[in-house]
Amino acid sequence: MTLEGRRIEVRGTVQGVGFRPWIYRLACEEGLSGRVRNDARGVTIEAFGRPDALSSFLRRIETDAPPAARVREVRAEAIAPEQGSGFEIEPSRADGERDVSIPPDLATCPECLREVLDPADRRYRYPFTNCTHCGPRFTIARGVPYDRAATSMAAFRMCPRCEAEYVNPLDRRFHAQPNACPACGPQLRLVTATDDSPAAAGAPPDDPIVAAAARLREGAIVAVKGLGGFHLACDATAPAAVRRLRERKRRDEKPFAVMVSDLAAARRVAVIDEVEARLLESVERPIVLVRHRPGSELASELAPGSPLVGLLLPYTPLHHLLLAEAGRPLVMTSGNISEEPMAAKDGEALERLAGIADLFLLHDREIENRCDDSVARVIAAEPVVFRRARGYVPRAVRLRRPVARPVLACGAHLKNAFCLAAGDQAWLGPHVGDLDSLEACRSFEEQLGRLERFLGVKPELIAHDLHPDYFSSAYAQGRPEPRKVAVQHHHAHVAAAMAEHGLAGPVLGLAWDGTGYGTDGSAWGGELLLARYDGFERLATLRPLRLAGSDQAIRDVWRIALAALDDAFDGQPPLESLPLFARIPPRDVAVIRQMIARDVHAPSAHGAGRYFDALGSLGLVRARSSYEGQVALAWNLIAEEGEAGTYPFGLQEREHGPAQADLRPLVRAAVEDLVRGEAPGRVSARFHNAMADVGAALVRLAARQHGPRPVVLTGGCFQNAWLAEGVKLRLQGAFEVYLHREVPPGDGGLALGQAVVAAAVAWR
């Protein structure tokens, strides 16, 4: 018999997902001898046997990997054959260059859930049950290779029965690093903020979940320690409990996420199509924005004035058990005071959430890496991730254009997430949030330092936003690395979409958002760029609006509405016929007009989002926004489905500088409709149709000069499903159009673009 040998290196997400025991079983099936081990770059296999068996083995590695694994690359080389009697799994190695392949945290698999719910099983009602197919990964990891000693599970010594599972290659818990049972694993306790004893909470020590659920049904607020941090939970069907949570959390109107027990429960409270159903049940388990079902049991206070609700399904046994005991949907919102990072440590939670939570459901497994829930929505029949965190981090984005040396990109000021890139991989860090508070800035530095150590990446190049006053820019400038590149905001948005889809460029990038610092020092935000990784040309933009009071106008959106009206009606708008201005003191109107006329603290802004704010303020009769994007989102959500009407606009080509879309005709026509008493939902639909017309017209105008390049739609405005689908529909057939999918279109994906742009500029 001819005997041959192969050394096989497998790269990708191949640690912590049962890959080695699967390789063991596969080798046994093919009659091969040899060994497999984890190392710092992935998995290495040395296999010996007949040539045909080795070929079949290699083919099956690429095509039949376990569900949670993501095989990115398989390299094989011939080695000298060895006579052997079997196949073995060797201890991991930490030497050599790192290529981190630890997966994100994985939702509870069906097999583990069956055990948790089976009274005859030894893991019955055990809230930390897991196997190689599910459970915590990134949030408990301290380093690589991903082995128990390098996780927060190192503190828990396995009992003999768990140890037997752990060392048996034929068991699905073989080398499941968080493996545990009630006899040897983490334990729950229910306490108050002032007395760290179960009795103080009225909790029977043997079942804190039952006690917590009872208090939730009574209207209490419970801080629940999850995978990547704390949630604040309350009864989602009780208006008084939801109002109390809003008051204590200082969150006036921003929607709360709701956890429901299963897909059937989700369908009772929301209208869910098959794509949304698959997303809800996916192993990532994001919060999914879906249409609320009118008349459902959910309290209207969850998402005031919005037809959407953010639903998520349980993703740990603890959540499954708590939902079952509560017997109703539960609010599951980040454990923080509004705009602060979520709490992740017990002491931190007991201190920061003491004024919010009545009780704390704690456990003694440490959270090593803070990681909030991800948020997604279905757009154009496919999922789009709005917030990339638990379930997706630290899954790498593969770069078809590798970076020559490691890069750190510091991201944006709002919805911050940083990015580390090395070789052909880029890792977006977990969602940090707005860098407006000292706590958020500390969290940014802490999480960045952790991921640098975790990945073993030492950046040689630092990328940051062009805006000089962002904390992320100041942090970048303070880094010791000498080489730094400032990247224009919208160029980074376009490059992020290019990198996600592996586009070589140049592309036509329609980058629409609220505001981004332009190369001329003005506020951009309605841009069409001809973009490459190493540069761009600004082909077109939107006619700017004045922001009286600068950032204050983004909160007092009536100021933007007034600026749009005065611009569109040459200073003579029909204010007396618009209900909005009956709510604004005439003196305030006069002051804002003077600021605009005299150019006093009233910068021009080209942002598409500002037009959504202006028309939304007029149509909704809404003077102020409680949180960023609130009015624009509400304006989108009232748009009347089936309305095909639109509004006119102008296009101005210029000899010098970008073309400009003139939206004054659009504003005049929409206002005339409102004055005539047209339904706001119909006006909103026509406005959205017109904005989609504008975007498509700008792309076609550019294509006449530069050819029909691939088109990417990026920036926060393309989280608006009506707009994104409308532009794509208008360009379909004539252009290849790309929307974001796993990289957020908003500022949460910006750092990926910064990284690839900086690398292209620095090493071109």
N, C-alpha and C positions, 0 to 999 in steps of 0.2 A: 504494500500500500504506500503510495506517495504521500509524504508528510510535508506540509509547509507551515510557515509562521507569519503572522501579521502583527505589527504594532499599530493600534488604531487610537487616534485622538479624537474625542468628541467634544465639540464646543457648543455652547448654548445654555439653556436653562435645564441642566442635567444633574443638579444636586438638590437633595431634599424632595425629590419627586418619585422615589422608588426606582431610579434608573439602574443602579447597580444590581439589585435583586432581579430586575427584569432581564438585564444582560446575563446574569447567572442562569436564569431559567432558559433563556434563548440559546446560550452556549450548550447547555445540557441537551436541549432538543436537537441541536445540530451535531451532537457527538464531538464537541470540541473540548480540549483541555486548555488550561491557562489561568489567567487572573485578571481582575478588574479593580481599579482603585480611583478614588477621588484625588485630584491634585489642585493646585492653585489656579489652573486654567480650565478645569472641567473634569472630564473622565478619561482615563487612559486604560486601554485593554491590550493585553498580549494574548493572542489566541493561536492555537496549533491544531491542525487537523487536515482532512482531505481538501484539495483545492475547491471542489464544488461546494463543500460545506462552508468553507470560509467565504466564498462568494455569496452564498445564500445568507449567511450571518451578516455580512456588510450591507446587503440590500435591505434586510429587515430592520437594521438599526436606523436607516434613513426613512423607512416607510411606516414602521409599526410601533413607534415609541409610545410610552405611557401617555395618557391624556394631558397631564399637567406639564410634561416635558416639552421643550421647544428646541429641537435639534437644528442648530444653525450651520454647522460645518462638520464633516467627517473626513479625516485624513488617515490614509493607510499606507504603510510601507512594509516591504518584505523584511523579515528577520529570520535568523537561523532557527530551524525547527527544534523543538524540545519534545522528548518523550514524557508523557505525563498521564496520570490516572484519573484526573478530575479537574474541575474548575473551582477557583476560590475567589473570595472577596477579600482584598488586602486592606490594611489600615490606610487612612488618608495621608497624603503628603502635603506639606505647606510650603515646600521650597519652590523656587523658580518664579517666573513672571506670572502675575495674577491675571486671570480672565474670569471675573466673578460670574458664577452661574446660579446663584441662589435665587429661588423664585420668590415672587410676592407671597403674602399670606393667602391661603386658599380656603374657600368656604367648605363647611362640613360636608363630607361625601355621604352618599346614601347608605353605605355600609356602616359607617360610624353612627349615623343618626338612628339606624335600626337598632344598634346595640344600646344606645342611650335610652331608647323607648321600650326596650325589652326587659320586663321584670325578672326574667331568668338569667340575664347577662350580668357578669360581674361589673360591668361599667354602666349599669342601669342608673340613669339620672346623674351621671358624672359629667360636670360641665366642661371638663378639659379633655374630653376624648378626642383622639386624632389618629391618623395613620400616615403612611407615605403619600397618600392622595389628597390630604387635607390638613388644615390646622395652621398655627402660626409659623412663620418662616422669618421674613425680614424683620418683623417687630421684636423678635427675641434674639436676633443674631448679634454677636459682638465682633466677629471676624470670619475669615475663611481659612481653610476649607470649612464648609458648613457641617460641623460635627457637634455633638451635644456639649462637649467641653467648651466650645466657643459660643454658647448660647446661655440665656438666663435659666435654662433647664439644668445647668450644671449643678445647681444647688439641690436638686432632687435626685436622690439615689434610687434607681429602679429596684422594685421588689423582685423576687425570683421569677414570678410569672411574667412580669413585663420584660425582664431580662431575657427570658426564654424566647419571647416573641422577637425581641430586638436582634438576637443573634441568629435567628432561623431565616435563611435566604428564601424559604418558601412561604414565609408569613408576610402578610401585607404591611406589617409593622417592622419589618427588617430595617434597621437603621433609621426608623422614624425618630428623629432627634427629640421631639417633644413628647415621646411616648410616656404614658403615665396611667395610673388608675387610682381609685379612691384610697388604696392602701399606701401609695408612695408618692402621689403627685400633689400639685397645688390644691389649695382649699379655699373655699369662700367664707366670708364673714360679713354680717350686716351690722353697721354701727351708725352712731350719730356723729356729728362734727365735734361735739364737746366731750363725749365719753366713748372711748375706744373699746367698748365691751358689748358683746351680743345682747346681753340682758337689757342694756340701756335702750336698745332699739326695739325691744319687745320681740326679739327673734328667737325661736327655738334653735339651739346651736346645731341641730342636725339637719335643718333645711332652711337656710337663709333665703332661697328663691321663693319658697311658699310665703314667707313673711313679707318679702319685698313686694310680691305680686298683690298680696292683700292690702298693703298700704297704697299701692298704685291705684287699686280699685276705689280706695277711699278718697283719692284726690291728692295724695302726697307726690312730691318730686323726689326722685331717687337718682343719685349719681352712680352710674354703672361702669365699672372698669372693664373695658373691652380688650381688643387686640392691640390697637395703636394709641389708645388714650381713653378718656372718660366720655361717656354720653350723659346727658341729662334727660331722664325719661319721665313721662307723665301719661295719663290717660288721654289718648288723642280724640276720644269721643266726648270728653267733659269740657265744655267751654270755660268753666271757672278755673280748672286746673291749667288749661293752656294760657288763660289770661294771667294767672299768677306766675307762671314760668316766664312769660314776656316781661312782666314788671320786674321780676328779680334778675333776669338775665340782661335787662336794658336793651331789649330788642323789640322796637315798636311794631314794625310791620313785616319785616323780612320773613319769608316762609320757613316753617319747621319741617324737617324730614319726618316721615312716619314709617315705622316698621310694622309689617303685617306678617302673619304666621306662615302663609304660603301663597301660591299663585291664585288659588280660588278666592282667598280673602282679599287679595289685591284686586281681583276682578269685581268684587262686591262694592268696592269704593272708587274704582277708576275704570275708564274705558281703555282697554289694552289690546293692541294688535299682536300678531305673532312675533314680529321683530322685537317689540318691547318685552314680550313674555320671555323670549330667549335671553335678552339682556338682563332682566330681573333675576333669572335663574342661572346665569353664567357663574363660573367659578370666581370671577372678580367681585360679584355682588355689589355693584355701585348703587347709589341713589339714582333712580330713573325718574325723570320728569315726564309725567303722563297727565292725561285729561281727567280731572275729577268727575266722578259720576254724580250728577245732580241728585239731591235727596238722600245721599249716603249718610251713614252714621257719623262721619268725621265732623268735628267741630269746625265751623266756618272761620274761627279765629286762627286756624293753622296757617292759612295763606290768604289774608284779607284781600278781597277784590280780584283774586286770580282764579282762572279756571284750571290751572295746573296744580298738581300736588307731587311732591317728591317722595316716592315710595322705595323701600328696600326690603328685601327678605332677610331672615336671620342667616348669619354666616358663621356662628359658633354654637356649640351645644348650649352654652349659657343663654344665648338669645332664644333658641328654640324652646327651652324649658320655661323661660320667663314669659314669653308670649303665650305659651300654652296655659300656664297658671293664671295669667292676667285675663285671658279669654276675650281680649279686645285689642285693637291696634294701639300702639304706643308711640308717642313722640320719641325720637332718638336724635337729639341735636347735640352738636359738639359741646363738650364740657368746658365752657369758658364764659367769661363776661364778653359781651359783643365786641368783636374785632380783636380779641386777645387770642394767643395760641391755646389750643386745647390742653387741659391738664393730662399728664401721663404718669406721674409718680403719686403714690398714696399721700405723702405729706403735702405735696403741692396741691392736690385736689382738696384735701381736708381744709387747707388754709384758704385757697382761692374760691372754692365753691361753697364755703360754709354759709354764706348769706343767700344761697340759691337752693341748695338741696336740703331736704328734711332728713334723708338717710343716705348712706353710702354702702353700695354693694361692692366689696373689695375682694381681691384675691392676692396670694403671696407669690405669684410669678411676675417678675419685674418686666416692664416694657422698656426695651433697650432703644428702640427707634420710634419716636412719635410719628403717627401716620393717621391722618383724618380719613373719613369716608370719601370715596370718589363720587363724582356726579356726572351723569351722562343723559343724553336725549337722542331719540331717533330723528334724523334729518335725512331726507331723500332716501328713505327706506334702509338706512344703515346707521349704526350707533356712532355718535360723536361724543368724545369725552370732554366735558367742560372743566372738571377738576380732577387732576391725575394724582392719585394717592394710593390708599390701601387697595390691594388687588392688582395694581399695575406697577407700582414701585417695588423693587428696583429693576424691573424688566428693561433691558436696554433697547434703544432704537438702533438698528443696524444702519451704518452709513455706507452708502455705495461709493462715496468719495471719502476715504479715510483721512483723518487728520494726521499731520506729520509728527506732531509732538502733543503731549497732553494739554488740554485746555480746560479752564474753569470759566464758565459764563455765569454772571451774577444775577441775571434776570431783571425783572421790572420792579416798580415800586408797589403797584397794586397786584393782588393775586400772585404774589411772588412764588416762583419755584426756580431753583438754580439748576445748572447742568454741568456734569463732568464728562469730557470726551477724551478717548484714547484709542488710537488705531481706527478700527471700523465700528466702534461702539460709542454710543452716547447715552448717559444715564441722567434722566431728569429726576431730580430729588423730589421728595414729597412736598405737597402743597404747604406753603408757609403762611400765605395770606398777605394782607396789606401791611406794609412796613411803616405804619403810622405810630406805633407805640414802642416803648423801650422793651417790653416783653417780646413783641414780635421780632424786633431786631436781634435780641439775644437768641431767640429760637432759630432765626436764620443762621447765625454764626455757629450755634451748637450743632444743628443738623448738618450743615455743610462740613464742619470738622469731622463729624462721625462718618459721613459718607466717604470723605477723602481717606480716612483710615481704613474703613471697611473695604473700599475698592483697591487700596494701595496705590492710588493715583497721585502723583506729585506734579501739579500743573507747572508748565513752563510759560504759559501765555494766559492772560486774564482778559476777558471780554466783559463789557458793561454797556449800559444804555448811554446814549449821547447826552441825556439830561444831566446837568452838573449838580443838581440839588437832590437827586435821589439818594437814599441811604445806600442802596446797592452800588451806585457809582462811587460814593465816598469809600465804601468798604473796599471796592476793587482798587482804588487809588492808594489805599493804605496797605495793600498786600506787599510782601517783600519781593515778589517776582518783578523783574525790571521791565518786562515787555507787556504792554497793555494796549488794547484796541477798543475805541469807543464805536459802537455800532448804532446806526440810525434805527429808531424804533420800528418803522414799517418795513424797512429792509429786512430786519430780523424776523418779523412776522412772515414775510414771503419766503425767506430762506428756511424757516422752520417747516413750512408746508413742502418745500422742495426736498428737504432732507427726509421728511417722513415718507414721501412717495418715491424717493430715489431719482428725482428729476435732475438731469445734468445742467439744464438751463441753456440759454436764457428762457425765462418765462414771462408772461404778462401776469403780474400779481395785483389783484384788486384787494387792497388792504384798507378796510373800513373799521374804524373804532371811534372812541370819544376824542382822545387826545394823545399825541406823541410828539416829542421834541424834534423839530425839523432841522435840516442842515443850515437853514437861513435864520434859525433862532425863533421862528414862529411855530404855532401849534398846528401840526398836520393831523390828518385823520380820515380823509376821504380820497385816498391816493390810488393811482394806477401807476405801477412801476414796471419798467422793463428791467428785469433783475437777473444778475448772475450772482454767484456766491461772492465774488470779489468786488462787486460794484453794482450800481443801478443808475437808471435814468428816470427822472420823475416826468412821466408823460402827461398826466392829467390829474386834476384835483377838483374839489367842489368850491363854489363861491363861499368865502368865509362869512362867519357871523361874529359879532362882537360879544365878548363875555364880560359884562359889566361886573366888576368885583372879582374877576378871574375865577378861582375855584369856587367862590361863593355862588356864582351863577349856576354851577352844576348842581348845587343844592336848591337854590331858589330858581327853579326852572322857568318861572314866569319872566325872568329877566331875559332869558334866551328867546322866549316867545315874543317879547316886545322888540328885541333886536331884529328878529326875522320879519316881523310885521312892518316896522319902520323901513327896513331895507326893501321889502317887496312893494310897499304902497307909497314910496317916496315920502315918508314921514307923515302920511295922512291915513293911517289905518282906521277901520271902523271899530275902535275900542269900545264905544258905547253899546255896540251890538253883540259883544262877546262876553258871556257870563263870567269868564275868568277875571276880567278887569273890574267887575263889580266888587270883587273881593280884595282888590289891591288899593290901598289909599292913594289918592291922586298925587299927593306930595311924593310918595315913593316912586311913582311912575315918572314924575318930573325929574327927580334926582337921577334916576337911571338913564333917562334920555340925555341929560346933560353930560353924564360920564361918557356915554357913547359918542356924543357929538364932539366933545372936547378931547376925546382919546385919553381920558384919565382912568387909569387902572381898568382898561377895557380892551384887552388884547384880541386880535382877530384869531379865529380858530376855524380850520377847514374840516373839522371832524364830522363824519356822517352821523355819528351818534347825537350830535347837537341838534340836527334837524329832527331826529326822532323825539328828543326832549321838547323841542319847540312845538311841534304839532301835537305831541301827546299832552303837553300842558294845556293847549287850547281845546283839544277835543275832549279830554277827560275833566276839564275845569279843575286842574290840579296845579297849585302854585308852588309846591315844594316836593322834594324827593327825600325820603327817609334814608335811602341807601343808594349806592352807585348803580345806575341803570334801571331803577325801579319804574320810572315813568315810561321810559322807552319800552320796557318789557310789558307793562300794563297796556300801552297803546297797541303793541303787537297782538296781545292776547284777546282784544275785543274785535279784531278785524273780522268782518262778516265773510264766512266761507261762501265761495261761489260767486262773489262780486268780481266782475271782470273789468270794471271801469278803471280809468287811470287819469293822470293829470299831465299837463304839458310841462316842458322844461326847455332850456336852451343849451347849445353847445358853442363855446367860443374858442376857436383855434387861435393861437398866438405865435407870432414870429419868434419871440424870445420868451422862454419860460413855458410851463406846462399849459395844456388846454384846460379849460374850466367849464364845469357844468353849472349853468345858471339856474338855480332852483326858485327864483322869484316867481315865475309863472305858476309853478307848482303850489307855492304858498298862497298866492292870490286865489287860485281856483279852489283849494281846500277851504280857505276861510270863507269864500263866497258860499260854498256848500253848507258850512256850519251856520252861517248867518241866515240862510234860507230854511234852516231847520232840518237839514239832512241828518240821518241817524249817524252818531259818531262811529259806530262799527263799520258803516259803509264808507265813511270818509277815511277811516284807518285803512281799509282794504285798498281803496284807490290810491292812497298815499304809498302803501307798500308796493303795489303794482308799479307805480311811477318810479320808485327808488330802484326796483329791479330793472325797469326800462333804462334808467340812467346808467347803472352799472354795465349792462350789456352794450349800451351805445358807446360808452367810453372804451370798452374792449374792442369793439368793431372799428372805431376810429383809429385806435393804435395799430390794429392789425393791417389796416390799409397801408401803413408806412413800414411796418416791421414784420409783416407776415403773420400767419395764423399760428402763433406760438402756443404751447400749452398754457392754460389759464389756471391759476390757483386763487381761491377765495379764502381770505384770512382776515384776522382781526375780530374783536369782540362782537361786531355787528353781525357776523355770520354764525353766531349762536342763535340768531333769529331764523327759525325754520322757514317762514314765509319768504323772507328775503333770499336766503341761500338757495332754496329750491326754485324761486322765481328767476334768479340770475342764471342758474344752471340750465333751466328749461329753455330760456331764451337763447343760450349759446350752444345748446346741444346739437350735434350734427356737424356744425362748422368748426368746433373747437373741442379739444380734450380738456375737460373741466375737472379740477380736483378740489374736494373738500377735505378738511381735517377729519381724522378718525380717532386714533389713540393719542395724538398730541393735541392739546387744547388749542382752539383757534384764538382764544383770548390771550391775556398776558401770561397765563400759566404755561404756555408753550414757547414764550418768547426766548428763553435762555437757549433752547436748542438752536434757534436761528442765529443768536449771538455767537455761539460756539463755532458753527461751521463758517460763518462770515469771517470771524476773526482769524480762524486758521487759514482761510483762503487768502486773506489780505496779507497776513504775516509771512506766509511761505509760498507766495505765488512766484 
